[in-house]
Amino acid sequence: MQVRQLGEQVINQIAAGEVIERPASVIKELVENAVDAGASNIEIVTAAGGKTLMRVSDDGEGMRQDDLKLAIRRHCTSKISDDDLFDIRSLGFRGEALPSIGSVARLAIQSRHREEEHAWAIAVEGGREQPIIPAARTRGTQVEVRDLFFSTPARLKFLKSDRAEASAITEIVKRIALAYPQIGFSLSGADRQALSWPAARGGEPHLARIAQILGQDFVDNAMDIDAEREGVRLTGFAGLPTHHRGNAQNQFFYVNGRPVKDKLLLSGLRGAYADVLARDRHPVVVLFLDLDPVQVDVNVHPAKADVRFRDSQLVRGLLVGSIKHALVQAGHRSSTSNASVALDALRVHAPGYRSPSSPGGAPYGPGNGSGALYGQSASRWEPEVFRPLDAAAASAAGFSEQPQAPFAGPTGFDAFGVPSADARAHEVPVESEKTRLPLGAARAQVHETYIIAQTGDGVVIVDQHAAHERLVYERLKEALAKKEVARQILLIPEIVELPEEDAARLAERAEDLEKVGLSLEAFGPGAIAVRETPAILGDMDIQGMVRNLADELAEWDTADGLKEKLDHVAATMACHGSVRAGRRMRPEEMDALLRDMEATPLSGQCNHGRPTWVELKLTDIEKLFGRK
C-alpha cells in the first residue's frame, strides 16, 4: 500500500481523540488556559452537560491579534521557552487543546490584550478556520464551544447523560479551584444549579477554599500536613481516619499546582492509612506536592493528568511518612461528626420530635431523609459493628467471661483481668481532676459493651472492644519494631482444621508468623497445630484468628507479601485478642482504659477505621431535653 501524509484536519481529529474525551476535558483545557493567563475571575457556563454549549470567560491577560491567529494552530504555545520540556511551570504547554477542540466542534474565541484598542474574534468549525474580525470586549478572553463532536458524530454515542456529563464538569472545576484559591470561580447553566466560589482572602486562603468546596466538616476533621525532604515539599490537609468515604472521589493531589491522578500517590495514601482504615473505606485529602520541575515529567500523556517522578521512592516515602506522623500527632482525636450523628439519632427517636422541613411537621422516622444515624453518610459507621453479642452468640463464638491473661500496659489497664458486675454511677465517685482529662472520668458500663465517662463539659461514650483493639495493636507493632514479641506456650496445642490449600499456605509462612509471636506447624494434610501465641493477647479466639489469617494469605500470597504486611497480621491478631463486647469491667479497669487511650497514638479509631469514642457536649444534651 502507498504511504501518504494525512491531512491537517484528520491529524487534528486524531489528536482530539487523545485530548478531548468528553465535555469535561474541554472545560479542563479552557480553565487551565485562563489560570495560565493570570485571571482573577473565571466564569463557566454549560448546557446539556456541555454537549451543546460550553463557555469559559476570564479577565486574564488576553491575546493580541497575531497571537489569536496562532492560538488555533497545532503546537503553538506561549507557555514554554527555549523548547524546554523539562522546565514546565504552567498548566498548559503542548499547544494542542484549541485546534483539537476546533476540529470536532464549533469554536469561537474573543480576546482583548491590555495593549490592544479593541478585542479580536476568530472561529473554527469542524477544522475550518474563519477570518479574524474585530470585536467588542473588555480585557480578557471568552472561549465558546458549541455542538461538541458534531463533525465526528460516532463519538457522541460514547457520551453519558446530560446529568453525568454536567457532574464530571463540576468535578473538574472543583479540582482546579482547590489549587487556586486566589481566583474566583462561577459555574452556571440550564443543566445545573449555579455554583460560586469567590476568591479566598485572608491568612489561610487554601483552607478557606477547601471549606467552600468540601465543607467545614472536613476542615474540622483534617490534620495539617507540612513536610519537606531533599527539596520536595508536601503541604495540605488529610482527614482523620474516622472521617472517611465510600469512594476515592474526595482525594485531591496536586503537583506544582497541577491536578493529577497518579498511581504512585494513591498507593502511598493507601499505605499511610493502612493501619487505621478498612479496605473498603477511603480517606479525604487535599495535598500539594511542590518540587523542581526538572524532577517531574508532566509530558506523559496529552491529557496531562499523569506524571512521572525522577525519584519516586522519595516522593512516596515523604507522603507516607508525613501522614503517619500527623496521625500519631493526632493521638486519640476522633471525628467531630460522630457526636452530631449520635445527636441526630437521639432527636429522631425522641418522642414528639418533629422536623421543621417534614410535610405537616411529621415526626422523623426511618427512611425519611432525616439524617438517621446510619447509612446517610459514607463518613459514618455501620450499626452492625457495634452490635453486642448476646450470651448464646458469645458462647458460640468462643468468648467467655473467664479471667483474661494480664497484659503489659503503659498505665495498668491490662493488669485487671477478673470481670465484675456492671459499674453503676452511684458507686463511682467523681474525681474532679480526671474530668479535666480529654476522655474524662469513667462513671459506668452499660450493656457490658460501652463505657460512659464524664468530662468537665460533657459525656464520652467508649466502645471498649474497639478501643482495646487499637491499644493491643499499637503494642504489638512496637514489639515488632523492637523484635521483642513475647510468646506464651499453650499447654495443649490448638488444632485448627482448614482446607488443604489454606493449611499449606500457613505452614509455608510459619517462619514469618513467628515474627509476630505465632508459632504453628502442619498437622496432617488439612490442619494446623498452634503451639505458641503472643503473650500480649492472653486468652484469645485462636480458631477464628487462624482462619482469618488463612483467608488473607489467599488474597495476597506472594513471595514476600507477608513480610511487607506483618502489621496487617498484627491487626488481625489484635482484633481476636482484645476485650470483647459482653465482658463486664470494674471501675478501675474502665478508668485505666481511658488513660491508656489518651497516651496511645491513633486511639481515636480502631484498626478498621471505626471510632472508638464519641463525645456529647452538655449543651447539646440539654437542648435535647429543652433545657436550653
N, C-alpha and C positions, 0 to 999 in steps of 0.2 A: 504494500500500500504506500501511496505517496505521502510524505511528511509535509505538512503545511503549517503555517503560523496562524494561530487563532486571532479572530478579530478583537478589537478593543472592547466592544460591548460584551462579547462572550467571556472575555477574560475578567471583566468587572463582575459579571454574574457568578462566575466560579468563585471569585474572591468573596462575593457577598454570601455565598453558602457557608463560608467559614466565620465571617464576621457577624452577619445578620441572621441569627437563628429564629428570632421571634420579635414582636414589638419591644419587649423589654431590652433586647440587645441594642435596638436603635436608640432608646432613651438613655441607656448607659453611655453610648458613644457621644451623644449630643450633650448630656450633662457634664461629662468629663471634659469636653471641649470648653464648655462655659466656665468650669472651675479653672482650667489652664489659662483662660483669658482674663482671670482676675476679677470675676464677677463678685458682687456683694449680695445680689439677689437673683434667684433663678426661678422662673415660673414654668410649670409643665401643665399642659392641657391635653387630654386624650378623649377619644370617642371610640366606642365599640371595642374596648380593650386595646386601642392603638391600631386596630386594623384599618380604620377609615381615616383617622386623624391623630397625629402627634405633633405638638407644637412646643418648642423649648425657646424661651426668651430670657436674655440676660442683659445686665448692664456692664458688661466687661469692656475690654479694650477695643473690640470691634476690628474690622478688616478694611484696608484700603481697597480701591478699585482693582488694582493689579493683583493683590493678594486673593481677592474673592474669585477672580478668574482661575487662579491656580488651585484654589482650595478644593474644587470639584474634580481635579485630575488625580490619577493614581500616583501614590508615593510622593506627594507634595506636602511638605510639613514645615512648620517654623519651630518645631519643638526639640530638635536635636541639632547640635552644632558639630561641624567637622566630621559628620557621618560617624560619630562615636556611639555605637550601640551599648557600650559598657559604662556610660555615664548619663543615664536617663533619669531626669529629675522632674518629669511631667507625667500626667496620666496617659496622654496620647503621644504617639511618636511615629506610627507606621504610615500615616497618610493614606489609609485605605477606607476609612469609615464613610466619608461623604460620597466618593464615587461609587462605593458599594451600594449605599442606600439609593443613590440616583439611578442605578442600573435596574432596580427591582421595584421602584415606587415613583411617585410624583414628588420631587424635591424642589422646594422654593426657599431661598435664603435672602434675607435683608440684613445689611450690616453697615454700620457707620463708625469710622475711626474718628478719634478726637481731632485729628488734623484735617479731616475732610469737611467740606462745606455742607454736604448732604449725604444721605445714605445711598447705597447701590443695591440692586436686586438682580438675582440670577436664578434660573430654573433649569432643572433637568428632569425629563420624563422618559422613563424606561431606557436610560442611557443616552438619550438625545438632548444635547446641550442647547439652551436658548441664549440669545444675545443678552448681554448685561445692560441694564437700564437704570436710570436714576430712580430714587425712591425717597419717601418722607419717613424719617425715623430718628428718634433720639439716639444718643450714643449706645452702642452695644450691638447685639446680634439676635435675630429671630430666625429659627430654622423650622420650617413646616413640612411635614411628611404626610402625604395622603395616599390612600389606596395601596398599602403595602402588598408587595408580591403580585400586583396587577399584571406585570409583564412575565411572571413565572407562576401562573395560576395553580400548577401542581403542588406548589409549596403551601398554598393556603389550606390544603386538606390536612396538613400536619399541625395546624394551629389548634389550640384548645378553645373553650368557650370564652365569650367576652369577659365574663367574670374572672375566669382563671388567668387570662392574659392581663387584665387590669391589676389583679393581685400581684402578679410577677413584676409589673412595672413599679408598684408601690414598694415591693421588697428591694428592688434595685436602687430606688431613690433613697430609701432608708439607709442602705449600706453606705452610700456616698455621703449623705447628710451627717451621719455619725462621725465621719472623719473630718468634716469641715464645719465646725460649729459657728465659725465667724461668718458663714454665708447663710442667708435666709432662703428657705425653700418653700414653695407652694405647689400643691398638686390638686388639680380640679378637672372637671369634665362631666359630660352627661352620663358616663358609665360608672361614676364613683361618688363617694362622699368627699367633699373638699377637705384637704389636709393642709395645715400651715405650720411650719417650724421656723419662727423668727430667729434672726441671728442672735446667738447667745452672747451675753455681755457679762462682765464681772471677772472675778479672780479664777473661777473654775469653769471655763466655757464647755469643756468636754463633758463634765458632769451634768451641766445644765441641759446640754443637747441629749445626753443619754436619758435624762428624766423626761424630756419631751417625747422621745420615741419609745423607750422601753418602760417608762413609768417610774414613779417614785418608789414603788415597791422593790424594784431591782436595786435602785440606789441605796435603799435602807438595808439591803441584804447582800451588799457587794463588799469585797475586800480590795483594798488599794494595792496595785501591783506597780513596782518601780525598781527595776534591777538592771544592772549593766555588767557585761563581761566581754573583754577584749574588743571594745569598740562597738558592740551590739547592745542596744538598749531596748528593754521591754517595759512598756507602761500600759496603764489602763485599769480595768476592773474585772474581777472574777467573782461570780456569785457563790454564796455559801452552798455547801453540798445539799442542805435541806431546801434550797431554793432551786429546784431543778425542773426540767420539762420532759415531755414525752418524745421530742424530736430535737434535731440539732439546728433548727431554723434560727434560733436566737444565739448563735455563735458567730461573732464578727471578728475577723482578723484583717489587719492592715499592715502592709509592708511599704514603708516610706510613703504613707498616705494612700496607697492603692488598695482597694478592697480585693482580697484574694480568697480562694478556697483551695488551700494547699494540704495535700495528704500528710506531709511531714508535721505540720502544725496540728492537724486534727489528731494524729497519732500521739503527739506529745501531750495534748489536752486529755485524751483518754488515760494516758499513763499517770498524769498528775492527779486525777480524780479516782483512780482505780480502787484505792482503799476505802473510799467514802461514798461511792455511788453504786447502785445496782446496775447491771449491764444494760438494762432497757431504759435507763434514765440518762438525761443529758444536762450538763451544766450550762449556765448562761454566762457568756463572757463578751467583753469588748476589749480587745488587746491590740496595741500598736507596737510594731517592731520597726525600729529605725537603725539603719546601718549604711555604710558607704555603698553607693550604687554599684561600685565595682565588685562588691561581694555578693551580688544577687543578679540573676539573669531573668528579666521580665519578658524577654522576647521568645518565650517557649511556644506560645500559641497565639494566633491572631486575636482571639478574644481577650487576651492579656489577664486572664483570671488565674493562670498557673504561673508559678515562679520556681526557680532553682537556686539553692544557696550554695555558695562555694564551700562553706564549712557547715554542712547540715547537722552534724552532731553537736557543734557548738550551739546552734540555734535551738535544737531540741532540748539539750541539757539546760539551757537558760530558761526555757519555757517551763519544763517540768520542775526544776529546782525552785524557781521563783514562786510558782503557785503552791507547791508543797510547803515552802517557808511561810507563805501567807496563811495557809490552813493551820499550821502549827501556832502561828501568832494569834489566830482567831480563838484558840483554846476551846472552851466549852460553848462558844457562841452558837446560837441556833437561829433559824429564820424567824423574823418578826411576824411573818404572815401566819405562822402556826397559831398564835393567840387569836388573831382575827377570825381564822377559820373555826376555832373552837367556840368563840363567842357567837358567831353566826349560827352555829348549830344549836346553841342554847336558846337563842332567840327564836329559831324556827320551831322548836318543840315547847316553848314556853306557852302555857295556857293563855288564850286570849290575845296573843301577839299577832298583829296584822301588818301586812305590808302596805306602805303608802302607795305603792305602784300597782298592787294587785287589783283586778277588777272588783269593784264594790268593796274594796278593803278586805277581801277574803283572807283568812289566815294563810300563812305559809304552809306548804306541805311538800312531800316528796315529789320531785319531778316538775316543779312549777317554776324552775329557773330562779330560785330564791338564793342561790349560793349555798346549797346544802354542804354539809361537812365534807363529803367525799365525792369524787368524780367530777366536780365542776372545774377544777383547775389542775393542769398537769404538775404544778408545783406542790400539790398537796398529796398527802399519803393515802393509801388504801386501807379500808377498815379491817380486812382480814388479817393483816399482820399484827393487829393489836388485840385480836380476839383471844381471851384467856381460855385455857383448856379446862374442861370440867374434870372431875375426878376420874371418870371412866376413860376419857381420852388421854389424860396424863398417864394413867396406868398402862394403857395400850401402847403409848409411845415410849414407855420405859422410864418415865420420870417418877420420882417418889419424893417423899419428904424425909428421907434418911439424911443423917448428918453428912455434910459435904466435907471433903478434904480441905484443910486450911491452905490458903494461897499466900503468896508474898505480896502484900500491897503497900503502897507508899504511906498510907495513913491508917492502916489497920483494919479496913473493912473486911478483908478476907480472913482475918483471924476469927471471925464469928461464923460458926457453922451450924449450930443447933437451932432448928426452926422453933418458932413460938407462935402464940395466938396473935391475931391482928392487933396492932397497936391502936389505941384509942386516944383521941385528942386530950381528954381529961387526965390521962395517965402520963402525958409528956409535958413537963414544964417548959415554958417558953424561955429560951435563953436569948436575951436581947442582943448579945454580941454576935450570935450566929445569924440572926435575922438580917444583919447588915452585910452578910456574905452574899455573893452572887446568887447562890441557889438556896439560901435561907436555912432555916432550922426544920428538921424533919418533925412532923406532927402526927402522921398517921399513915397506915397502909390500907388501901381499900381493894376489895376483890382479890386480895393476895397477889396483886399484879402492879398496882400503881402506888407510888409514894407521894404523899401530899406534904409540901413544905411551906412554911410561912416566911415571907420576906418583909422588909420594912414597909413596902407599899403594895403588896400583892400576894399571890399564891403561885407556887411552882408545882406542876404535876410531872412526875418522872416515871417513865416506863422502866421498871427495874431490870428486865432481861436485856432490852436494847442498850441500856447504859452500861451494864456489867460486861456485855459482849464487847463493847468498844474498849473498856479498861483491860480486859484479858488480852484482846488482840494487840494493843499497844505494848503490853509487857512481853508478849510472845515475839513481836518484832524487835524489841530491844534486846531480848535474849538471843535472837537470831543474829543480830548485828555483832554481838559480843561472842557468838558461838558458845553460849552458855545455857542451852536449853536443858534444864534438869528433867530427868525422866524417872518415872516410878514403875517398878516391875509388878505385873499383875500376878497374884498368887496362882490363879488359874487362867491360862491364855484364853482370850476371847476368839471363838471360831465364827467367822463371817462367811456364809455361803453366797457365792456370786456366779454369774455366767463365766464360763471358762476364759473368754477373751478379757473380761474385766479383771479376773484374778491374775491372769498373766501380766497385764499392764502394771498392776500394783506391785507384783513380785519384781518386775524389771526395774521399778523405781524405788525399791526398798532402800538403797543407799541414799538416795536424795531425801526420802521421807525421814530418815534418821536425823537429818539436819534440823527438822522441826520437832524432834523428840518422839517420833512414832516409829516403833520397831515392829516389823511384821515379816512374815515369810509364807511361802506357798504351803498349803496343807491339802495336798491332793489336787486333782485337776480343776475343781470348781470351788475352792475355798481358800480363805486366808486366815492365818493364825496371828493375832495381835498379841505381842508379848510385853511391850512397854508403851506407855503413853506419856505425854508431857505432864510433869507434876503439877504445873500451874492449873491444869484443867480439872483436877480432882476426879470426883465421881461423874463420869460423862456418858453420853449415849454413843458408845463405840460402834455399834452396828450401823446407826444412821450416818455417823461421820464417815466410816469407810465406804459405804455405798455412795455417798455424795462425792467423795474423792474419786471413786471409780468413774462416775459419770463425767466429772470434769476432765479426767485424764483422757477419756474417749473423745472429748471435744478438742483439746489442744495437745494431742500426743505427738510431739516432735522430738528430735534427737536431744535437744537441750531445753525444751519448752518448760519443763517442770522447774529447772534450776532458776529460770527467769521469773517464775511465778510462785516462789515459795511464800511470799506474802499472802497470795490468794489462798494457798493451802492453810496458812496460819489463820486466815479469816474464817475458813470453813470449820476448823477445829475450835476456834473461839466460840463460834455460834453454838456448837454442841456441848461446850464446857462451861457455859455461863449460867448464872442464876435464872431459873425458869419462872415464867408466869405460873402462879399457883403455889409458890413457896412463901410461907409466912416468914416475916422478918421482925427482929426485935428493934426497938427504937435506936439502940446504939448502932446496929448494923445499917439502918437506913441513913443515919446521920453520917456514918463513916463513908457510905457510898457517895453521898453528896460531896463530901470533902475530896474524895478521890477524883470525882468528875471535874471539880474545879482545878485540880492540879494536873490533869491529863489533857494533852493536846487532842483536838478533834473529837472531844467527848460530846459535842453538841449533836452528833448523829451517830448511828450505829454503822456497822461495816457495809450496810446496804443502802445508806443514804437516808434512812428514815430518822426523824427527830427523836432524840432521847428524852427531851423535856419540853414543856410548854409553860410559859408564864402568863398569868392573867392578872392585870393590874386591878387594884382595889377599886379605882374609879370606874372601870368598865363593869366590874361585877355589880357595883352599886347602881349603875344605870339599868342593869337587867331587872332589878327589883324596884325601880322607880324611886330610888333614894336620892338621886341627883338628876 
